[in-house]
Amino acid sequence: MNNFSHDQVSHEQVSNDQQRNSLDSEIHTHNVNLFSMRDVICYCSVKQRERVDVNVRVIIQQLSIISITMFACVTASAYSKSTSHAFN
């Protein structure tokens, strides 16, 4: 009887250890998954920010080109009007 109960206890101990190990590995896997998801989210947000920065720079460049072109057109128009008045 004593041997049987000792074997039973050791079997339960082994079973408990296996469950604990599987639980530990599952928790570790979840932690790794959470960690990698956090990395992915951080990476994506950084990339998104970089993309926004690039877009803002492009928009500013385009606006400056448009404003320079408009200034040149207005100046040319004013110059042509003043020279046409001078000839008339």
Order of alpha helices (4+ residues) and beta strands (2+ residues): alpha
